[in-house]
Every structure is written in C-alpha cells, then in structure tokens.
C-alpha cells in the first residue's frame, strides 16, 4: 500500500525483484519507496511483502528534519517485512517495516537513499467454495452381517 500522504503521487504496485530506493516525493512530506530510475513514481508494497536491504537500516530522529543535528539510529538487520500500523488513526503514517528482532519502523523515518530488493509478495488468499457447491461426500456402505438367513 502507499501511505495516505502519497495519494497525490503517481504509483504502481511492487513486483518481485524490484530494486527500490527510499526517497522523498514532490508534493508530499512523506518518504516512501521508488524504483531505481523512476524517482517520481511511488512503489506500493502489500502488507506481508518481504524485502532485503542492501545495508543496515538508517533511521532519522522524529524531529530530525527540524533539527538536523538530532541523529536517528541504525538497525543491524538486512531483511524486513512490510506492514501497516496505526490503521485506526487515518491521519497518521501507516507504512512500516518490521524486522526479525521485532522492531517496527515507519517507512517515512527511513533515511533517504537506502536500497531494498523485493524478495517475496504475500500469498493471495484462497477463496472458499460458495455455499451449496460443496462436493458431495461418498456415504460409507454399511457392512453386511456374515450371517445369512439360510444359516439361522
């Protein structure tokens, strides 16, 4: 998905093997992913998409854009799963990466220029068969008694 603040940016869905870079988009205060070579097109990830990071992740401080001297941090992980958070709060950022150590970082907090590769998209849910179209099950045949009427 693409965060609410990227709705005014051209976008496309992610594909397996996409090489992406974190970037700030024109007309938006949010950072997101763009394909390398397509800096003005946001690439939207589905929840559950797995990505590999080229280097350990660098994050900025929540007030780092106001006070550049404030430093963020580094996460020593090289894989992550995309997910959405704060869905009950429509005016907050939702796009996030969850790392194997359990840490969750909003995509908008990732420093610009970080490269990721889309490893795997989430599996599509299987649709259940519509009611009334279930396959009939065979009824087991009743066993016959070994006693026949002639032996009684």
C-alpha positions in Angstrom: 0.0 0.0 0.0 1.1 3.6 -0.2 0.6 5.9 2.7 -2.2 8.4 2.7 0.2 11.3 2.0 1.3 9.7 -1.2 -2.1 9.8 -2.8 -1.1 12.8 -5.0 2.0 10.9 -6.3 2.0 8.6 -9.3 2.3 5.0 -8.1 2.4 1.3 -9.1 2.4 -2.0 -7.2 5.6 -3.7 -6.3 6.9 -6.7 -8.2 9.2 -9.5 -7.1 12.8 -8.4 -7.9 12.1 -4.7 -7.9 15.1 -2.6 -6.8 13.8 0.2 -4.7 15.2 3.3 -3.0 13.8 5.3 -0.1 13.0 8.8 -1.3 11.0 12.0 -0.6 8.5 12.8 -3.3 7.4 16.1 -4.7 4.1 17.3 -3.3 4.5 15.2 -0.2 6.2 15.3 3.2 6.3 11.6 3.3 9.2 9.3 2.4 8.4 6.1 0.5 9.9 3.7 -2.0 10.6 4.4 -5.6 12.0 2.2 -8.2 15.6 3.0 -9.1 15.4 5.0 -12.2 11.8 6.1 -11.6 12.2 8.7 -8.8 8.7 10.3 -9.3 6.7 7.0 -9.0 5.9 5.6 -5.6 6.1 1.8 -5.5 3.4 0.4 -3.2 4.0 -2.7 -1.2 1.3 -5.0 0.1 1.3 -6.0 3.8 3.4 -9.1 4.1 5.9 -8.2 1.3 9.4 -9.2 2.2 12.4 -7.1 1.3 16.2 -7.4 1.6 18.2 -4.3 2.5 21.5 -3.5 0.8 23.0 -2.2 4.1 21.9 -1.9 7.7 19.0 0.4 8.0 19.5 4.1 9.0 16.6 6.0 10.5 16.2 9.6 11.3 15.0 11.2 14.5 11.4 12.1 14.6 12.4 15.8 14.8 15.5 15.4 12.5 14.0 17.4 9.7 13.6 20.4 12.0 16.9 20.0 13.8 19.3 18.2 11.6 21.8 17.8 14.4 19.4 15.2 16.0 20.5 11.8 15.0 18.4 8.7 14.4 19.8 5.3 14.6 20.9 2.1 12.8 19.2 -1.3 12.8 21.6 -4.1 12.1 19.1 -6.2 10.1 19.1 -6.9 6.4 15.6 -8.3 5.9 12.2 -6.9 6.8 8.5 -7.4 6.2 6.3 -4.6 5.1 3.2 -4.0 7.3 0.7 -1.3 8.2 0.3 0.2 11.6 -2.0 2.8 13.3 -4.8 1.9 10.9 -7.4 3.2 13.4 -5.8 6.7 13.1 -6.4 7.8 9.5 -4.2 10.9 9.6 -1.1 9.1 10.8 1.5 7.3 8.8 0.8 3.6 8.3 3.6 2.2 6.1 6.2 0.4 8.2 8.9 -2.3 8.1 9.0 -5.0 10.7 12.4 -6.5 11.4 13.2 -10.0 12.7 14.1 -8.6 16.1 10.5 -7.3 16.4 11.4 -3.6 15.9 8.9 -1.7 13.7 10.0 1.5 11.9 7.8 3.8 9.8 8.9 4.0 6.2 8.8 7.8 6.5 11.5 7.5 9.2 14.0 5.7 6.9 16.8 7.9 5.7 16.8 8.7 2.0 18.8 6.7 -0.4 18.5 3.3 1.2 18.2 0.4 -1.3 16.0 -2.6 -0.9 15.0 -5.5 -3.2 11.6 -7.0 -3.2 12.1 -10.7 -2.3 8.5 -12.0 -2.0 5.0 -10.8 -2.2 2.3 -12.0 0.2 0.4 -15.1 -0.8 -3.1 -14.4 -2.3 -5.8 -15.6 0.0 -7.7 -18.7 -1.2 -11.4 -18.2 -1.8 -13.7 -20.7 -0.1 -16.1 -22.5 -2.4 -19.5 -20.8 -2.4 -22.1 -22.4 -0.2 -24.2 -25.0 -1.9 -21.4 -26.0 -4.2 -19.5 -28.3 -1.9 -18.5 -31.6 -3.3 -20.8 -34.4 -2.1 -19.0 -36.9 0.1 -19.4 -40.6 -0.5 -21.5 -42.3 2.1 -19.8 -45.4 3.5 -21.5 -48.6 2.7 -23.0 -50.5 5.6 -21.2 -53.7 6.3 -23.3 -56.8 5.9 -23.5 -59.3 8.6 -21.7 -62.6 7.9 -24.8 -64.5 9.0 -27.1 -65.3 6.1 -30.8 -66.2 6.5 -30.1 -69.8 5.4 -27.8 -70.4 8.4 -30.3 -69.2 11.1 
